[in-house]
Amino acid sequence: MGIKPEEIIAEIPHLNLAQVHAALAYYYANKEQIDADIAAEEAECDRLATEGKARS
C-alpha cells in the first residue's frame, strides 16, 4: 500500500516496529500466494455483490 513501517505503527499503536517488519518480511517471502489469495477473495466478494444485486 506504500505506507512506511513507521506510519503503520502510528496508525496501529499496539504493534511495534519489529512486528511490522516481520509481517512485511513474511509478505515478501510469500508474495505470490498472498496476492493470489487476496485476488480470489476480492473476486468472491464481487461475485456475491453481483449475485445479491441480481436478486433485488
mmCIF entry with sequence, helices, sheets and N, C-alpha, C, O atoms, coordinates in Angstrom:
data_MODEL
# 
_entry.id   MODEL 
# 
_entity.id                         1 
_entity.type                       polymer 
_entity.pdbx_number_of_molecules   1 
# 
_entity_poly.entity_id                      1 
_entity_poly.type                           'polypeptide(L)' 
_entity_poly.nstd_linkage                   no 
_entity_poly.nstd_monomer                   no 
_entity_poly.pdbx_seq_one_letter_code       MGIKPEEIIAEIPHLNLAQVHAALAYYYANKEQIDADIAAEEAECDRLATEGKARS 
_entity_poly.pdbx_seq_one_letter_code_can   MGIKPEEIIAEIPHLNLAQVHAALAYYYANKEQIDADIAAEEAECDRLATEGKARS 
_entity_poly.pdbx_strand_id                 A 
# 
loop_
_entity_poly_seq.entity_id 
_entity_poly_seq.num 
_entity_poly_seq.mon_id 
_entity_poly_seq.hetero 
1 1  MET n 
1 2  GLY n 
1 3  ILE n 
1 4  LYS n 
1 5  PRO n 
1 6  GLU n 
1 7  GLU n 
1 8  ILE n 
1 9  ILE n 
1 10 ALA n 
1 11 GLU n 
1 12 ILE n 
1 13 PRO n 
1 14 HIS n 
1 15 LEU n 
1 16 ASN n 
1 17 LEU n 
1 18 ALA n 
1 19 GLN n 
1 20 VAL n 
1 21 HIS n 
1 22 ALA n 
1 23 ALA n 
1 24 LEU n 
1 25 ALA n 
1 26 TYR n 
1 27 TYR n 
1 28 TYR n 
1 29 ALA n 
1 30 ASN n 
1 31 LYS n 
1 32 GLU n 
1 33 GLN n 
1 34 ILE n 
1 35 ASP n 
1 36 ALA n 
1 37 ASP n 
1 38 ILE n 
1 39 ALA n 
1 40 ALA n 
1 41 GLU n 
1 42 GLU n 
1 43 ALA n 
1 44 GLU n 
1 45 CYS n 
1 46 ASP n 
1 47 ARG n 
1 48 LEU n 
1 49 ALA n 
1 50 THR n 
1 51 GLU n 
1 52 GLY n 
1 53 LYS n 
1 54 ALA n 
1 55 ARG n 
1 56 SER n 
# 
_struct_asym.id          A 
_struct_asym.entity_id   1 
# 
loop_
_struct_conf.conf_type_id 
_struct_conf.id 
_struct_conf.pdbx_PDB_helix_id 
_struct_conf.beg_label_comp_id 
_struct_conf.beg_label_asym_id 
_struct_conf.beg_label_seq_id 
_struct_conf.pdbx_beg_PDB_ins_code 
_struct_conf.end_label_comp_id 
_struct_conf.end_label_asym_id 
_struct_conf.end_label_seq_id 
_struct_conf.pdbx_end_PDB_ins_code 
_struct_conf.beg_auth_comp_id 
_struct_conf.beg_auth_asym_id 
_struct_conf.beg_auth_seq_id 
_struct_conf.end_auth_comp_id 
_struct_conf.end_auth_asym_id 
_struct_conf.end_auth_seq_id 
_struct_conf.pdbx_PDB_helix_class 
_struct_conf.details 
_struct_conf.pdbx_PDB_helix_length 
HELX_P HELX_P1 AA1 PRO A 5  ? GLU A 11 ? PRO A 5  GLU A 11 1 ? 7  
HELX_P HELX_P2 AA2 LEU A 17 ? ALA A 29 ? LEU A 17 ALA A 29 1 ? 13 
HELX_P HELX_P3 AA3 LYS A 31 ? ARG A 55 ? LYS A 31 ARG A 55 1 ? 25 
# 
_struct_conf_type.id          HELX_P 
_struct_conf_type.criteria    ? 
_struct_conf_type.reference   ? 
# 
loop_
_atom_site.group_PDB 
_atom_site.id 
_atom_site.type_symbol 
_atom_site.label_atom_id 
_atom_site.label_alt_id 
_atom_site.label_comp_id 
_atom_site.label_asym_id 
_atom_site.label_entity_id 
_atom_site.label_seq_id 
_atom_site.pdbx_PDB_ins_code 
_atom_site.Cartn_x 
_atom_site.Cartn_y 
_atom_site.Cartn_z 
_atom_site.occupancy 
_atom_site.B_iso_or_equiv 
_atom_site.pdbx_formal_charge 
_atom_site.auth_seq_id 
_atom_site.auth_comp_id 
_atom_site.auth_asym_id 
_atom_site.auth_atom_id 
_atom_site.pdbx_PDB_model_num 
ATOM 1   N N  . MET A 1 1  ? 0.822   -1.203  0.000  1.00 0.00 ? 1  MET A N  1 
ATOM 2   C CA . MET A 1 1  ? 0.000   0.000   0.000  1.00 0.00 ? 1  MET A CA 1 
ATOM 3   C C  . MET A 1 1  ? 0.856   1.253   0.000  1.00 0.00 ? 1  MET A C  1 
ATOM 4   O O  . MET A 1 1  ? 0.324   2.360   -0.089 1.00 0.00 ? 1  MET A O  1 
ATOM 5   N N  . GLY A 1 2  ? 2.158   1.107   0.096  1.00 0.00 ? 2  GLY A N  1 
ATOM 6   C CA . GLY A 1 2  ? 3.031   2.267   0.045  1.00 0.00 ? 2  GLY A CA 1 
ATOM 7   C C  . GLY A 1 2  ? 3.188   3.009   1.357  1.00 0.00 ? 2  GLY A C  1 
ATOM 8   O O  . GLY A 1 2  ? 3.698   4.129   1.381  1.00 0.00 ? 2  GLY A O  1 
ATOM 9   N N  . ILE A 1 3  ? 2.759   2.403   2.438  1.00 0.00 ? 3  ILE A N  1 
ATOM 10  C CA . ILE A 1 3  ? 2.868   3.037   3.751  1.00 0.00 ? 3  ILE A CA 1 
ATOM 11  C C  . ILE A 1 3  ? 4.175   2.597   4.404  1.00 0.00 ? 3  ILE A C  1 
ATOM 12  O O  . ILE A 1 3  ? 4.531   1.419   4.370  1.00 0.00 ? 3  ILE A O  1 
ATOM 13  N N  . LYS A 1 4  ? 4.870   3.532   4.986  1.00 0.00 ? 4  LYS A N  1 
ATOM 14  C CA . LYS A 1 4  ? 6.123   3.217   5.666  1.00 0.00 ? 4  LYS A CA 1 
ATOM 15  C C  . LYS A 1 4  ? 5.831   2.500   6.992  1.00 0.00 ? 4  LYS A C  1 
ATOM 16  O O  . LYS A 1 4  ? 4.794   2.743   7.608  1.00 0.00 ? 4  LYS A O  1 
ATOM 17  N N  . PRO A 1 5  ? 6.735   1.623   7.431  1.00 0.00 ? 5  PRO A N  1 
ATOM 18  C CA . PRO A 1 5  ? 6.524   0.918   8.704  1.00 0.00 ? 5  PRO A CA 1 
ATOM 19  C C  . PRO A 1 5  ? 6.250   1.870   9.870  1.00 0.00 ? 5  PRO A C  1 
ATOM 20  O O  . PRO A 1 5  ? 5.424   1.569   10.732 1.00 0.00 ? 5  PRO A O  1 
ATOM 21  N N  . GLU A 1 6  ? 6.919   2.988   9.901  1.00 0.00 ? 6  GLU A N  1 
ATOM 22  C CA . GLU A 1 6  ? 6.691   3.963   10.982 1.00 0.00 ? 6  GLU A CA 1 
ATOM 23  C C  . GLU A 1 6  ? 5.276   4.523   10.938 1.00 0.00 ? 6  GLU A C  1 
ATOM 24  O O  . GLU A 1 6  ? 4.697   4.831   11.979 1.00 0.00 ? 6  GLU A O  1 
ATOM 25  N N  . GLU A 1 7  ? 4.722   4.657   9.746  1.00 0.00 ? 7  GLU A N  1 
ATOM 26  C CA . GLU A 1 7  ? 3.348   5.137   9.608  1.00 0.00 ? 7  GLU A CA 1 
ATOM 27  C C  . GLU A 1 7  ? 2.358   4.079   10.075 1.00 0.00 ? 7  GLU A C  1 
ATOM 28  O O  . GLU A 1 7  ? 1.309   4.399   10.635 1.00 0.00 ? 7  GLU A O  1 
ATOM 29  N N  . ILE A 1 8  ? 2.698   2.826   9.842  1.00 0.00 ? 8  ILE A N  1 
ATOM 30  C CA . ILE A 1 8  ? 1.821   1.737   10.279 1.00 0.00 ? 8  ILE A CA 1 
ATOM 31  C C  . ILE A 1 8  ? 1.718   1.717   11.795 1.00 0.00 ? 8  ILE A C  1 
ATOM 32  O O  . ILE A 1 8  ? 0.621   1.603   12.341 1.00 0.00 ? 8  ILE A O  1 
ATOM 33  N N  . ILE A 1 9  ? 2.855   1.828   12.483 1.00 0.00 ? 9  ILE A N  1 
ATOM 34  C CA . ILE A 1 9  ? 2.780   1.789   13.950 1.00 0.00 ? 9  ILE A CA 1 
ATOM 35  C C  . ILE A 1 9  ? 2.123   3.053   14.522 1.00 0.00 ? 9  ILE A C  1 
ATOM 36  O O  . ILE A 1 9  ? 1.595   3.029   15.634 1.00 0.00 ? 9  ILE A O  1 
ATOM 37  N N  . ALA A 1 10 ? 2.157   4.143   13.769 1.00 0.00 ? 10 ALA A N  1 
ATOM 38  C CA . ALA A 1 10 ? 1.435   5.342   14.208 1.00 0.00 ? 10 ALA A CA 1 
ATOM 39  C C  . ALA A 1 10 ? -0.073  5.110   14.104 1.00 0.00 ? 10 ALA A C  1 
ATOM 40  O O  . ALA A 1 10 ? -0.836  5.596   14.938 1.00 0.00 ? 10 ALA A O  1 
ATOM 41  N N  . GLU A 1 11 ? -0.503  4.365   13.076 1.00 0.00 ? 11 GLU A N  1 
ATOM 42  C CA . GLU A 1 11 ? -1.925  4.076   12.876 1.00 0.00 ? 11 GLU A CA 1 
ATOM 43  C C  . GLU A 1 11 ? -2.412  2.911   13.738 1.00 0.00 ? 11 GLU A C  1 
ATOM 44  O O  . GLU A 1 11 ? -3.577  2.868   14.135 1.00 0.00 ? 11 GLU A O  1 
ATOM 45  N N  . ILE A 1 12 ? -1.518  1.972   14.024 1.00 0.00 ? 12 ILE A N  1 
ATOM 46  C CA . ILE A 1 12 ? -1.874  0.776   14.797 1.00 0.00 ? 12 ILE A CA 1 
ATOM 47  C C  . ILE A 1 12 ? -0.875  0.672   15.955 1.00 0.00 ? 12 ILE A C  1 
ATOM 48  O O  . ILE A 1 12 ? 0.061   -0.125  15.897 1.00 0.00 ? 12 ILE A O  1 
ATOM 49  N N  . PRO A 1 13 ? -1.073  1.464   16.991 1.00 0.00 ? 13 PRO A N  1 
ATOM 50  C CA . PRO A 1 13 ? -0.053  1.606   18.042 1.00 0.00 ? 13 PRO A CA 1 
ATOM 51  C C  . PRO A 1 13 ? 0.216   0.361   18.891 1.00 0.00 ? 13 PRO A C  1 
ATOM 52  O O  . PRO A 1 13 ? 1.221   0.319   19.601 1.00 0.00 ? 13 PRO A O  1 
ATOM 53  N N  . HIS A 1 14 ? -0.651  -0.650  18.839 1.00 0.00 ? 14 HIS A N  1 
ATOM 54  C CA . HIS A 1 14 ? -0.368  -1.853  19.625 1.00 0.00 ? 14 HIS A CA 1 
ATOM 55  C C  . HIS A 1 14 ? 0.694   -2.725  18.955 1.00 0.00 ? 14 HIS A C  1 
ATOM 56  O O  . HIS A 1 14 ? 1.172   -3.688  19.554 1.00 0.00 ? 14 HIS A O  1 
ATOM 57  N N  . LEU A 1 15 ? 1.068   -2.392  17.707 1.00 0.00 ? 15 LEU A N  1 
ATOM 58  C CA . LEU A 1 15 ? 2.168   -3.085  17.040 1.00 0.00 ? 15 LEU A CA 1 
ATOM 59  C C  . LEU A 1 15 ? 3.469   -2.334  17.279 1.00 0.00 ? 15 LEU A C  1 
ATOM 60  O O  . LEU A 1 15 ? 3.478   -1.116  17.453 1.00 0.00 ? 15 LEU A O  1 
ATOM 61  N N  . ASN A 1 16 ? 4.558   -3.077  17.285 1.00 0.00 ? 16 ASN A N  1 
ATOM 62  C CA . ASN A 1 16 ? 5.850   -2.397  17.357 1.00 0.00 ? 16 ASN A CA 1 
ATOM 63  C C  . ASN A 1 16 ? 6.549   -2.553  16.009 1.00 0.00 ? 16 ASN A C  1 
ATOM 64  O O  . ASN A 1 16 ? 6.099   -3.311  15.150 1.00 0.00 ? 16 ASN A O  1 
ATOM 65  N N  . LEU A 1 17 ? 7.634   -1.843  15.836 1.00 0.00 ? 17 LEU A N  1 
ATOM 66  C CA . LEU A 1 17 ? 8.327   -1.816  14.562 1.00 0.00 ? 17 LEU A CA 1 
ATOM 67  C C  . LEU A 1 17 ? 8.832   -3.196  14.151 1.00 0.00 ? 17 LEU A C  1 
ATOM 68  O O  . LEU A 1 17 ? 8.803   -3.537  12.969 1.00 0.00 ? 17 LEU A O  1 
ATOM 69  N N  . ALA A 1 18 ? 9.287   -3.982  15.103 1.00 0.00 ? 18 ALA A N  1 
ATOM 70  C CA . ALA A 1 18 ? 9.760   -5.337  14.799 1.00 0.00 ? 18 ALA A CA 1 
ATOM 71  C C  . ALA A 1 18 ? 8.622   -6.194  14.250 1.00 0.00 ? 18 ALA A C  1 
ATOM 72  O O  . ALA A 1 18 ? 8.835   -6.973  13.321 1.00 0.00 ? 18 ALA A O  1 
ATOM 73  N N  . GLN A 1 19 ? 7.430   -6.066  14.803 1.00 0.00 ? 19 GLN A N  1 
ATOM 74  C CA . GLN A 1 19 ? 6.292   -6.840  14.328 1.00 0.00 ? 19 GLN A CA 1 
ATOM 75  C C  . GLN A 1 19 ? 5.910   -6.444  12.895 1.00 0.00 ? 19 GLN A C  1 
ATOM 76  O O  . GLN A 1 19 ? 5.581   -7.299  12.073 1.00 0.00 ? 19 GLN A O  1 
ATOM 77  N N  . VAL A 1 20 ? 5.958   -5.166  12.616 1.00 0.00 ? 20 VAL A N  1 
ATOM 78  C CA . VAL A 1 20 ? 5.635   -4.691  11.271 1.00 0.00 ? 20 VAL A CA 1 
ATOM 79  C C  . VAL A 1 20 ? 6.662   -5.220  10.269 1.00 0.00 ? 20 VAL A C  1 
ATOM 80  O O  . VAL A 1 20 ? 6.301   -5.688  9.189  1.00 0.00 ? 20 VAL A O  1 
ATOM 81  N N  . HIS A 1 21 ? 7.929   -5.142  10.631 1.00 0.00 ? 21 HIS A N  1 
ATOM 82  C CA . HIS A 1 21 ? 8.966   -5.656  9.734  1.00 0.00 ? 21 HIS A CA 1 
ATOM 83  C C  . HIS A 1 21 ? 8.841   -7.171  9.544  1.00 0.00 ? 21 HIS A C  1 
ATOM 84  O O  . HIS A 1 21 ? 9.082   -7.677  8.448  1.00 0.00 ? 21 HIS A O  1 
ATOM 85  N N  . ALA A 1 22 ? 8.474   -7.882  10.579 1.00 0.00 ? 22 ALA A N  1 
ATOM 86  C CA . ALA A 1 22 ? 8.276   -9.332  10.464 1.00 0.00 ? 22 ALA A CA 1 
ATOM 87  C C  . ALA A 1 22 ? 7.114   -9.640  9.516  1.00 0.00 ? 22 ALA A C  1 
ATOM 88  O O  . ALA A 1 22 ? 7.207   -10.552 8.695  1.00 0.00 ? 22 ALA A O  1 
ATOM 89  N N  . ALA A 1 23 ? 6.033   -8.887  9.629  1.00 0.00 ? 23 ALA A N  1 
ATOM 90  C CA . ALA A 1 23 ? 4.885   -9.088  8.750  1.00 0.00 ? 23 ALA A CA 1 
ATOM 91  C C  . ALA A 1 23 ? 5.251   -8.770  7.300  1.00 0.00 ? 23 ALA A C  1 
ATOM 92  O O  . ALA A 1 23 ? 4.852   -9.489  6.384  1.00 0.00 ? 23 ALA A O  1 
ATOM 93  N N  . LEU A 1 24 ? 5.997   -7.711  7.097  1.00 0.00 ? 24 LEU A N  1 
ATOM 94  C CA . LEU A 1 24 ? 6.429   -7.359  5.745  1.00 0.00 ? 24 LEU A CA 1 
ATOM 95  C C  . LEU A 1 24 ? 7.362   -8.421  5.171  1.00 0.00 ? 24 LEU A C  1 
ATOM 96  O O  . LEU A 1 24 ? 7.258   -8.768  3.994  1.00 0.00 ? 24 LEU A O  1 
ATOM 97  N N  . ALA A 1 25 ? 8.263   -8.933  5.987  1.00 0.00 ? 25 ALA A N  1 
ATOM 98  C CA . ALA A 1 25 ? 9.176   -9.989  5.538  1.00 0.00 ? 25 ALA A CA 1 
ATOM 99  C C  . ALA A 1 25 ? 8.381   -11.234 5.140  1.00 0.00 ? 25 ALA A C  1 
ATOM 100 O O  . ALA A 1 25 ? 8.675   -11.862 4.123  1.00 0.00 ? 25 ALA A O  1 
ATOM 101 N N  . TYR A 1 26 ? 7.380   -11.587 5.939  1.00 0.00 ? 26 TYR A N  1 
ATOM 102 C CA . TYR A 1 26 ? 6.530   -12.737 5.613  1.00 0.00 ? 26 TYR A CA 1 
ATOM 103 C C  . TYR A 1 26 ? 5.806   -12.512 4.291  1.00 0.00 ? 26 TYR A C  1 
ATOM 104 O O  . TYR A 1 26 ? 5.737   -13.406 3.447  1.00 0.00 ? 26 TYR A O  1 
ATOM 105 N N  . TYR A 1 27 ? 5.268   -11.306 4.123  1.00 0.00 ? 27 TYR A N  1 
ATOM 106 C CA . TYR A 1 27 ? 4.561   -10.991 2.887  1.00 0.00 ? 27 TYR A CA 1 
ATOM 107 C C  . TYR A 1 27 ? 5.487   -11.147 1.683  1.00 0.00 ? 27 TYR A C  1 
ATOM 108 O O  . TYR A 1 27 ? 5.133   -11.809 0.707  1.00 0.00 ? 27 TYR A O  1 
ATOM 109 N N  . TYR A 1 28 ? 6.669   -10.543 1.749  1.00 0.00 ? 28 TYR A N  1 
ATOM 110 C CA . TYR A 1 28 ? 7.572   -10.603 0.595  1.00 0.00 ? 28 TYR A CA 1 
ATOM 111 C C  . TYR A 1 28 ? 8.090   -12.018 0.343  1.00 0.00 ? 28 TYR A C  1 
ATOM 112 O O  . TYR A 1 28 ? 8.394   -12.366 -0.798 1.00 0.00 ? 28 TYR A O  1 
ATOM 113 N N  . ALA A 1 29 ? 8.192   -12.819 1.364  1.00 0.00 ? 29 ALA A N  1 
ATOM 114 C CA . ALA A 1 29 ? 8.622   -14.210 1.192  1.00 0.00 ? 29 ALA A CA 1 
ATOM 115 C C  . ALA A 1 29 ? 7.517   -15.071 0.577  1.00 0.00 ? 29 ALA A C  1 
ATOM 116 O O  . ALA A 1 29 ? 7.792   -16.128 0.010  1.00 0.00 ? 29 ALA A O  1 
ATOM 117 N N  . ASN A 1 30 ? 6.258   -14.612 0.692  1.00 0.00 ? 30 ASN A N  1 
ATOM 118 C CA . ASN A 1 30 ? 5.104   -15.386 0.223  1.00 0.00 ? 30 ASN A CA 1 
ATOM 119 C C  . ASN A 1 30 ? 4.197   -14.552 -0.681 1.00 0.00 ? 30 ASN A C  1 
ATOM 120 O O  . ASN A 1 30 ? 2.994   -14.799 -0.763 1.00 0.00 ? 30 ASN A O  1 
ATOM 121 N N  . LYS A 1 31 ? 4.775   -13.577 -1.347 1.00 0.00 ? 31 LYS A N  1 
ATOM 122 C CA . LYS A 1 31 ? 4.015   -12.580 -2.099 1.00 0.00 ? 31 LYS A CA 1 
ATOM 123 C C  . LYS A 1 31 ? 3.058   -13.184 -3.123 1.00 0.00 ? 31 LYS A C  1 
ATOM 124 O O  . LYS A 1 31 ? 1.892   -12.794 -3.177 1.00 0.00 ? 31 LYS A O  1 
ATOM 125 N N  . GLU A 1 32 ? 3.524   -14.120 -3.926 1.00 0.00 ? 32 GLU A N  1 
ATOM 126 C CA . GLU A 1 32 ? 2.660   -14.689 -4.965 1.00 0.00 ? 32 GLU A CA 1 
ATOM 127 C C  . GLU A 1 32 ? 1.411   -15.336 -4.370 1.00 0.00 ? 32 GLU A C  1 
ATOM 128 O O  . GLU A 1 32 ? 0.305   -15.111 -4.860 1.00 0.00 ? 32 GLU A O  1 
ATOM 129 N N  . GLN A 1 33 ? 1.578   -16.132 -3.324 1.00 0.00 ? 33 GLN A N  1 
ATOM 130 C CA . GLN A 1 33 ? 0.439   -16.813 -2.719 1.00 0.00 ? 33 GLN A CA 1 
ATOM 131 C C  . GLN A 1 33 ? -0.500  -15.830 -2.031 1.00 0.00 ? 33 GLN A C  1 
ATOM 132 O O  . GLN A 1 33 ? -1.719  -15.945 -2.155 1.00 0.00 ? 33 GLN A O  1 
ATOM 133 N N  . ILE A 1 34 ? 0.058   -14.871 -1.312 1.00 0.00 ? 34 ILE A N  1 
ATOM 134 C CA . ILE A 1 34 ? -0.782  -13.891 -0.612 1.00 0.00 ? 34 ILE A CA 1 
ATOM 135 C C  . ILE A 1 34 ? -1.557  -13.051 -1.612 1.00 0.00 ? 34 ILE A C  1 
ATOM 136 O O  . ILE A 1 34 ? -2.753  -12.822 -1.431 1.00 0.00 ? 34 ILE A O  1 
ATOM 137 N N  . ASP A 1 35 ? -0.890  -12.583 -2.673 1.00 0.00 ? 35 ASP A N  1 
ATOM 138 C CA . ASP A 1 35 ? -1.577  -11.789 -3.684 1.00 0.00 ? 35 ASP A CA 1 
ATOM 139 C C  . ASP A 1 35 ? -2.674  -12.604 -4.372 1.00 0.00 ? 35 ASP A C  1 
ATOM 140 O O  . ASP A 1 35 ? -3.748  -12.077 -4.663 1.00 0.00 ? 35 ASP A O  1 
ATOM 141 N N  . ALA A 1 36 ? -2.409  -13.881 -4.630 1.00 0.00 ? 36 ALA A N  1 
ATOM 142 C CA . ALA A 1 36 ? -3.430  -14.748 -5.235 1.00 0.00 ? 36 ALA A CA 1 
ATOM 143 C C  . ALA A 1 36 ? -4.617  -14.921 -4.303 1.00 0.00 ? 36 ALA A C  1 
ATOM 144 O O  . ALA A 1 36 ? -5.764  -14.894 -4.749 1.00 0.00 ? 36 ALA A O  1 
ATOM 145 N N  . ASP A 1 37 ? -4.357  -15.099 -3.016 1.00 0.00 ? 37 ASP A N  1 
ATOM 146 C CA . ASP A 1 37 ? -5.443  -15.240 -2.032 1.00 0.00 ? 37 ASP A CA 1 
ATOM 147 C C  . ASP A 1 37 ? -6.288  -13.966 -1.967 1.00 0.00 ? 37 ASP A C  1 
ATOM 148 O O  . ASP A 1 37 ? -7.516  -14.033 -1.910 1.00 0.00 ? 37 ASP A O  1 
ATOM 149 N N  . ILE A 1 38 ? -5.632  -12.817 -1.975 1.00 0.00 ? 38 ILE A N  1 
ATOM 150 C CA . ILE A 1 38 ? -6.346  -11.534 -1.932 1.00 0.00 ? 38 ILE A CA 1 
ATOM 151 C C  . ILE A 1 38 ? -7.202  -11.379 -3.180 1.00 0.00 ? 38 ILE A C  1 
ATOM 152 O O  . ILE A 1 38 ? -8.362  -10.976 -3.087 1.00 0.00 ? 38 ILE A O  1 
ATOM 153 N N  . ALA A 1 39 ? -6.647  -11.695 -4.347 1.00 0.00 ? 39 ALA A N  1 
ATOM 154 C CA . ALA A 1 39 ? -7.399  -11.583 -5.603 1.00 0.00 ? 39 ALA A CA 1 
ATOM 155 C C  . ALA A 1 39 ? -8.608  -12.517 -5.594 1.00 0.00 ? 39 ALA A C  1 
ATOM 156 O O  . ALA A 1 39 ? -9.685  -12.139 -6.054 1.00 0.00 ? 39 ALA A O  1 
ATOM 157 N N  . ALA A 1 40 ? -8.438  -13.731 -5.075 1.00 0.00 ? 40 ALA A N  1 
ATOM 158 C CA . ALA A 1 40 ? -9.549  -14.682 -5.005 1.00 0.00 ? 40 ALA A CA 1 
ATOM 159 C C  . ALA A 1 40 ? -10.643 -14.179 -4.074 1.00 0.00 ? 40 ALA A C  1 
ATOM 160 O O  . ALA A 1 40 ? -11.827 -14.315 -4.382 1.00 0.00 ? 40 ALA A O  1 
ATOM 161 N N  . GLU A 1 41 ? -10.263 -13.604 -2.950 1.00 0.00 ? 41 GLU A N  1 
ATOM 162 C CA . GLU A 1 41 ? -11.257 -13.062 -2.020 1.00 0.00 ? 41 GLU A CA 1 
ATOM 163 C C  . GLU A 1 41 ? -12.001 -11.887 -2.635 1.00 0.00 ? 41 GLU A C  1 
ATOM 164 O O  . GLU A 1 41 ? -13.216 -11.770 -2.477 1.00 0.00 ? 41 GLU A O  1 
ATOM 165 N N  . GLU A 1 42 ? -11.280 -11.013 -3.337 1.00 0.00 ? 42 GLU A N  1 
ATOM 166 C CA . GLU A 1 42 ? -11.922 -9.875  -3.990 1.00 0.00 ? 42 GLU A CA 1 
ATOM 167 C C  . GLU A 1 42 ? -12.885 -10.346 -5.070 1.00 0.00 ? 42 GLU A C  1 
ATOM 168 O O  . GLU A 1 42 ? -13.981 -9.800  -5.203 1.00 0.00 ? 42 GLU A O  1 
ATOM 169 N N  . ALA A 1 43 ? -12.490 -11.354 -5.842 1.00 0.00 ? 43 ALA A N  1 
ATOM 170 C CA . ALA A 1 43 ? -13.363 -11.898 -6.884 1.00 0.00 ? 43 ALA A CA 1 
ATOM 171 C C  . ALA A 1 43 ? -14.621 -12.495 -6.272 1.00 0.00 ? 43 ALA A C  1 
ATOM 172 O O  . ALA A 1 43 ? -15.716 -12.320 -6.807 1.00 0.00 ? 43 ALA A O  1 
ATOM 173 N N  . GLU A 1 44 ? -14.473 -13.194 -5.161 1.00 0.00 ? 44 GLU A N  1 
ATOM 174 C CA . GLU A 1 44 ? -15.634 -13.779 -4.484 1.00 0.00 ? 44 GLU A CA 1 
ATOM 175 C C  . GLU A 1 44 ? -16.563 -12.691 -3.949 1.00 0.00 ? 44 GLU A C  1 
ATOM 176 O O  . GLU A 1 44 ? -17.783 -12.819 -4.046 1.00 0.00 ? 44 GLU A O  1 
ATOM 177 N N  . CYS A 1 45 ? -16.008 -11.641 -3.398 1.00 0.00 ? 45 CYS A N  1 
ATOM 178 C CA . CYS A 1 45 ? -16.828 -10.516 -2.918 1.00 0.00 ? 45 CYS A CA 1 
ATOM 179 C C  . CYS A 1 45 ? -17.591 -9.874  -4.070 1.00 0.00 ? 45 CYS A C  1 
ATOM 180 O O  . CYS A 1 45 ? -18.775 -9.561  -3.943 1.00 0.00 ? 45 CYS A O  1 
ATOM 181 N N  . ASP A 1 46 ? -16.902 -9.680  -5.200 1.00 0.00 ? 46 ASP A N  1 
ATOM 182 C CA . ASP A 1 46 ? -17.565 -9.113  -6.376 1.00 0.00 ? 46 ASP A CA 1 
ATOM 183 C C  . ASP A 1 46 ? -18.683 -10.028 -6.862 1.00 0.00 ? 46 ASP A C  1 
ATOM 184 O O  . ASP A 1 46 ? -19.770 -9.558  -7.199 1.00 0.00 ? 46 ASP A O  1 
ATOM 185 N N  . ARG A 1 47 ? -18.422 -11.331 -6.899 1.00 0.00 ? 47 ARG A N  1 
ATOM 186 C CA . ARG A 1 47 ? -19.423 -12.299 -7.343 1.00 0.00 ? 47 ARG A CA 1 
ATOM 187 C C  . ARG A 1 47 ? -20.651 -12.261 -6.431 1.00 0.00 ? 47 ARG A C  1 
ATOM 188 O O  . ARG A 1 47 ? -21.788 -12.267 -6.905 1.00 0.00 ? 47 ARG A O  1 
ATOM 189 N N  . LEU A 1 48 ? -20.409 -12.222 -5.126 1.00 0.00 ? 48 LEU A N  1 
ATOM 190 C CA . LEU A 1 48 ? -21.527 -12.192 -4.181 1.00 0.00 ? 48 LEU A CA 1 
ATOM 191 C C  . LEU A 1 48 ? -22.308 -10.895 -4.284 1.00 0.00 ? 48 LEU A C  1 
ATOM 192 O O  . LEU A 1 48 ? -23.534 -10.899 -4.170 1.00 0.00 ? 48 LEU A O  1 
ATOM 193 N N  . ALA A 1 49 ? -21.614 -9.783  -4.498 1.00 0.00 ? 49 ALA A N  1 
ATOM 194 C CA . ALA A 1 49 ? -22.294 -8.499  -4.642 1.00 0.00 ? 49 ALA A CA 1 
ATOM 195 C C  . ALA A 1 49 ? -23.157 -8.486  -5.899 1.00 0.00 ? 49 ALA A C  1 
ATOM 196 O O  . ALA A 1 49 ? -24.288 -7.999  -5.879 1.00 0.00 ? 49 ALA A O  1 
ATOM 197 N N  . THR A 1 50 ? -22.624 -9.018  -6.984 1.00 0.00 ? 50 THR A N  1 
ATOM 198 C CA . THR A 1 50 ? -23.384 -9.088  -8.230 1.00 0.00 ? 50 THR A CA 1 
ATOM 199 C C  . THR A 1 50 ? -24.579 -10.014 -8.075 1.00 0.00 ? 50 THR A C  1 
ATOM 200 O O  . THR A 1 50 ? -25.671 -9.708  -8.553 1.00 0.00 ? 50 THR A O  1 
ATOM 201 N N  . GLU A 1 51 ? -24.377 -11.140 -7.412 1.00 0.00 ? 51 GLU A N  1 
ATOM 202 C CA . GLU A 1 51 ? -25.452 -12.095 -7.174 1.00 0.00 ? 51 GLU A CA 1 
ATOM 203 C C  . GLU A 1 51 ? -26.545 -11.451 -6.321 1.00 0.00 ? 51 GLU A C  1 
ATOM 204 O O  . GLU A 1 51 ? -27.734 -11.629 -6.586 1.00 0.00 ? 51 GLU A O  1 
ATOM 205 N N  . GLY A 1 52 ? -26.136 -10.702 -5.297 1.00 0.00 ? 52 GLY A N  1 
ATOM 206 C CA . GLY A 1 52 ? -27.105 -10.034 -4.437 1.00 0.00 ? 52 GLY A CA 1 
ATOM 207 C C  . GLY A 1 52 ? -27.915 -8.977  -5.166 1.00 0.00 ? 52 GLY A C  1 
ATOM 208 O O  . GLY A 1 52 ? -29.109 -8.816  -4.913 1.00 0.00 ? 52 GLY A O  1 
ATOM 209 N N  . LYS A 1 53 ? -27.270 -8.261  -6.066 1.00 0.00 ? 53 LYS A N  1 
ATOM 210 C CA . LYS A 1 53 ? -27.981 -7.231  -6.854 1.00 0.00 ? 53 LYS A CA 1 
ATOM 211 C C  . LYS A 1 53 ? -28.970 -7.888  -7.798 1.00 0.00 ? 53 LYS A C  1 
ATOM 212 O O  . LYS A 1 53 ? -30.051 -7.349  -8.034 1.00 0.00 ? 53 LYS A O  1 
ATOM 213 N N  . ALA A 1 54 ? -28.618 -9.039  -8.338 1.00 0.00 ? 54 ALA A N  1 
ATOM 214 C CA . ALA A 1 54 ? -29.496 -9.748  -9.272 1.00 0.00 ? 54 ALA A CA 1 
ATOM 215 C C  . ALA A 1 54 ? -30.766 -10.224 -8.573 1.00 0.00 ? 54 ALA A C  1 
ATOM 216 O O  . ALA A 1 54 ? -31.823 -10.321 -9.198 1.00 0.00 ? 54 ALA A O  1 
ATOM 217 N N  . ARG A 1 55 ? -30.666 -10.516 -7.297 1.00 0.00 ? 55 ARG A N  1 
ATOM 218 C CA . ARG A 1 55 ? -31.824 -10.995 -6.524 1.00 0.00 ? 55 ARG A CA 1 
ATOM 219 C C  . ARG A 1 55 ? -32.749 -9.856  -6.122 1.00 0.00 ? 55 ARG A C  1 
ATOM 220 O O  . ARG A 1 55 ? -33.922 -10.080 -5.825 1.00 0.00 ? 55 ARG A O  1 
ATOM 221 N N  . SER A 1 56 ? -32.220 -8.631  -6.112 1.00 0.00 ? 56 SER A N  1 
ATOM 222 C CA . SER A 1 56 ? -33.026 -7.473  -5.668 1.00 0.00 ? 56 SER A CA 1 
ATOM 223 C C  . SER A 1 56 ? -34.024 -7.029  -6.696 1.00 0.00 ? 56 SER A C  1 
ATOM 224 O O  . SER A 1 56 ? -34.766 -6.075  -6.464 1.00 0.00 ? 56 SER A O  1 
# 
